[in-house]
Structures are given as structure tokens and as C-alpha cells.
Amino acid sequence: MNKFNIKFVLNLLSKNEKIGKSDAIEIISFVTKIEYSEVLFSLEKELSRKHFRQIIKISKSVAKGKPLAYILGYKIFRGHKIIVNKNTLIPRMETEQIVDFANDFIKTNNSKMNILDLCSGSGCIGVSVALENDKDINKIVFSDISKKALAVTKLNIIKNQLNNKSEIVKSNFLDALITNKNKFNILLCNPPYIDLNDEDVDSSTLKFEPKIALYAKDEGLFFYKKAITNIDVIMKTEEKMLLVFEIGWKQKNDLEMLLQKELGLKYNWKFEKDYFNNWRYLIIKN
């Protein structure tokens, strides 16, 4: 039979423009069980016929547009392996920065934090914050409207042994949390923010990822409006607080007008850009 080594397969996959180098390495790592970081140090390792066929099968699915994370059943997020499926959004690089903002805030405050991962999906944000700030967290609440998404959140909580400091709440955005009179030091949220009429959405995202996690009313601003008008209800405003929202890159101006109307000078707020120089985050503090 023909013998193929990892170098040959990497070169073969690189010819497909829909498969980036990192994805190619991830596919090989997944099939061969070689650690991702070790693949490039194992270029001369020969692959079995079975492994070669598996790699080609997966690469063909990716080439057809199916997200690799859904094929593998996980996505690496800040170095953490996060379980995902068709009921959750795929964690993206831009969302990783939300964790950075939370980490910086936690390090500058000495009290134990109560944190809300709102619209949690897979739970990637809350799980990462918990893993990276183990001793500084009292409790993290993961909340989402989707029962199926929360089932994935639960898997990630269990996998990372965070049961003792985690709580799952099924809620239509803030409704159940307000009813339960929950209050938090930190609120982290990547809400649905695509305008219902926006046609400029990646075809793979549109085809495979859950619509409920993508689209919002009021030109994509519905959930920001609801959160901003409920800050005093949901946050521990008598203590230091932090709210971080991921936003659509074209929403900054509309959100500024909303903030000026609803908050004025009551709280401090600012916008930050992502790795690609797009306005991507709204940060509110007291």
C-alpha cells in the first residue's frame, strides 16, 4: 500500500483554500491523537491507511463548508478544549478578548467575584474565566434561553471540574435572573446582535450555526437595550462592577446614542477594538 507521512498530508490539505494551516494541523491531531503542538515536530511520522482516509473524509466535509468544530465536536478557545455542537455558536478569536477584560478586572479587585456568563452557549467565556481565575471566583452563573445549549454548557462544566462554583439558569435573557433576584460583580455577554434584515452573513455561519444565537430585533440592538436598562437590577452597583459585551462592528454609533440616553454620566463606558481593528466590545464600569 502507499505510505503517507504527516508532511505529505499537510501539503495535500494546504492545496485546499478552504482549509487553513491551523485547521489542517487540528484535523491531523484529532485523527492521530498526536497533540496539536507536536504535529509539526512529527512530519516524518507515517500515517496508517485508516488515518489517511479519516483525514481526507474530514477535509472534504470542511471543503463543503461544514465548520470543523462541529465535525470534531470541540473548539480550542484560549487553549481550553471547549465542547460544541450544532446547538451552540462556535467560539471565535474575537470573543477570547472578553476573558482578558474580565481577568484584568479580577486581578485589580481583591474580593471574590460573582460572575454571569449571559447567553452562555457552550459556556466558553465563563469556563475560561473560571479556569484562569480559580481562587478569585465565588460563583459563575451560566444562563441561556436554549435548553440544548445549556446541556453543552453542563458538559463543559463537568469536563473542567467546575461543578462546585457553577450554576446553570435557563432564562429568556435576564428574565429569570431578575425574578430570582440574582446580582453580579461581572457580567460577560456575547448576545445575538445581527440585524434580522442583514444579508451580509457568512454562508457557513448561516447554514450551520443556531439562528437563535445570531439574530436580534431592533436592528440587532434589542439585548443591549435590555441589559443597559437593567444594570441597577442585575449588578452589585454598591461594589466595583464590570459589564463586557461583544458587539457588531457597525453598532458603535447606535450604542453610543443609547448609552448617552439611558446612562448619561451615571456609569463609565467605553468601546474597544478587536485583533482586526474593528470596534467589537462595549465595557461598562462604575
N, C-alpha and C positions, 0 to 999 in steps of 0.2 A: 504493500500500500504506500501511497505518497506520505512523506513526512513533512510536517509544517512546524516551524518554531514560532515563538511569540513575535519575533521581529517581522517575519513574513506576514503574519496575520495583522499586525498593526499597520504595516504598509498597505495591505489589501483594504482594510477598513478606511484608511485615510483617503482613498480614492473616491469615497462617497462623501459629497459635500454636506450631506445632512447629518453626518456623524463627526463630531469634533474629537480631538485627541483625547480629552478627558473622558468622554463617553466611551471611546474605544478601549481605553485602559480599564474603565469601570466594567465593561462587558467581559473582558478577559479575566478580571479579578473575580467577578461573580461566578463565572463558569468554572474556573480552575481552582478557586478558593485561595489563590495567592493574594496576599494583602495588596491593596491598591498601591501603597508606597513602594512595594517590592517588584511590581511588574516590570518597570524599566531596568531593573537590575537582573532580570531573568529572561532577557531577549533570546538567548540561545536555547532555552528550555523547549523541548519538543512537546507538541500537543497530541493527545490521542485523537483518533478519528471522531470519537463521540464528542469530545470537547470542541473540535473544529466545527462539526455540524451544528452544535448548540450555538456557538458564536455567530455563525452565518445566519442561522434562523432568527436570532435576536436582532442582528444588524439589519435584516430585511424588514422586520417589523418597524424598527426605528426609521428606516428609509421611507416607509409608507406614511410616516407622520405620527405613529403612536409614541407617546412620551416614554423614554427609557425608564423613568422612575416607576411608572405603572407596570412595566414589564418585570422589573426586578423586585418590585414591592417595597422599595425604600429609596430615600434620597439622603445623601450626605449633606448635612447642614451644620456649619461651624465645626466640622469634624465629628459630629454626632450622627449616627445612623438612625434616621427617622423613618418609621414605617408609614407608608402611604398607600392609598388605593383610589379607585375612581370616585369615592365619596369625599375626598379631600383635595384641596389645591396642592400642587407640587411646590414645596418651599423653594424660594428663589434667592439669589445672592443679595438682592436689594433688601430683602426682609431681615437678613442677618444683622444689618446695622441697628435695627430696633433693639437687639440684645445688647449692643455696645452702649447705647444711650442708657439702658437700664443698669448695666454693670457700673458705669461711671457714677450714676446717682447712688447706687447701693454703697459703693466704696467711700463716698463722701458723707454718708449718714450712718451713725453707729447703732441705730435701733433695728430690731427685727422687722422685716417687711411682710405686709400682706399684699399680695400681687394678684391682679386679674389679667388673665390671657383671654381677651374678649374676641369672639369669632375665632375660636382656637383652631378649628380644622384638625390637622394632625397633632396639634399641640407643640409644634416645633419651637415656637418662641418661648413658651413657658417652661418646657423641658430644658431648653438650653440655658435659660436664666437660672433654673434650679441647679443644674449640674455645675454651673460656673460660679455659683454663689452659695454653696451648700449651707454654710454656717450662719448666713445673714438673712435667711428666709424663715418666716414663721409659717406661712401657708400660701400656696398658689391655687387659685380657683380657675379652672378651665371651663369656659362657657361657650356654647354654640347652640344654634337652633336645630341643627341636624343631629338626630339620634345616631345615624350611621357614622357621621364624622366623629362624634364623641366616643363611639366604640373604638375607633382608631386611636383617639387621644388616650383612652384607657390602656390600650396595648403598649403605647409608648411610655406611659407612666409606669406600668408593671415592668417593662423591659429595662427601664433605667432605675428601678427600685426607689421610686419617689412616692410610693403609696402613703407613707406616714406624714407627708406635708402637702398632699394634693387633694383637691375636691373637684368633682365634676358636677356642673349645673346645666341642665337643659333650659335654655331661655331664649325667648324671642328678643334678641339683643339684650337690653338692660331690664326688661320687664320683671322677670323672676328674681333678679338680683335686687331690684328696688323693693319688691314685695317682701323679700327675705331680710331687708334692711342690712345687706352686706355693704361694708365700706373698706376702701383700699388705700394704701400708700402709693401704689404704682398701678397704672392701667396701661396695658400694651395691646394694640389692636391693628390688625390688617383687615379692615372691613371690605365688603363688596363696595366697589367705587366706580364701576364702569357705567356710563350713561346707557339707559335702555335703548337709545337710538344710535349708539356709537357703532359704526360698521368697521372701524379700524382696529379689529381684534385679531390676533394671531389665529390662523385657521386650526392649528393643532389644539390650542387652548379652547377654542370654541367647540371643537368636536369632542374632546375627551374630558375636559375638566368640568366640575359641577357648576351649573349656571347660578345656583342659589348663592354661591360664594363669589360670584363675579359682578353681578348687576345690582344697581340700586336706583331707586326713584329720585326725583328732584335733581336731574342731571348728574346723578352719581353722588349727591351730597347728603342724602337722607340720613345716613348713620352718623355722619359728623355732626349734623344739626342736633340729633337726639342726644348724642354724648355731651356736646358742649352745653346744652341747656340743662343737663342733669349733673354737672360737676359737683355741685354742693350736696347733692343727694347721695352720690355713689363714692365720693372721695373723702378721705380724712383730712379735711381742709385745715383743721387746727394743728396738724403736723405738716412736715415737709412732704410734698406730693409731686408726682410726675405722671404725665399722660403722654404717650407717644403713639401717633397714628401714621400708618403708611398712607400716602395719598397718590392720586393720579398726577402725572407730571404736568398736566394742564390746569389743575384745580387750585393753584396757589392764590390767584387773584380773587376768585369767588370765595375762597375760605377766609381770606383777609377781611373781606367785607362782612362776612358772617361773624367773625371774631370781634370786629370793631362794634358791631351792633349788639351782640349778646354779652360780651365780656368787658369791652372798653378797657379800662385800666385795672380792672379787678384782679386779673392774674397776668403773669408774664407769658408770652407766647412768641415762638419764632419758627421759621422754616429752615430745613437743612436739605442739602443736595445728596444724591446717592453717588456711587462709584462712577457713574456715567455722566455726572454733572447735570442731572435732571432734579428739579425740585421734587422730593419724594417723602419728606417727613414733616409732620406738624408736632411740635413739642410745647407742652403747656406745663408751667410750674407756678407755685405760689410764692 
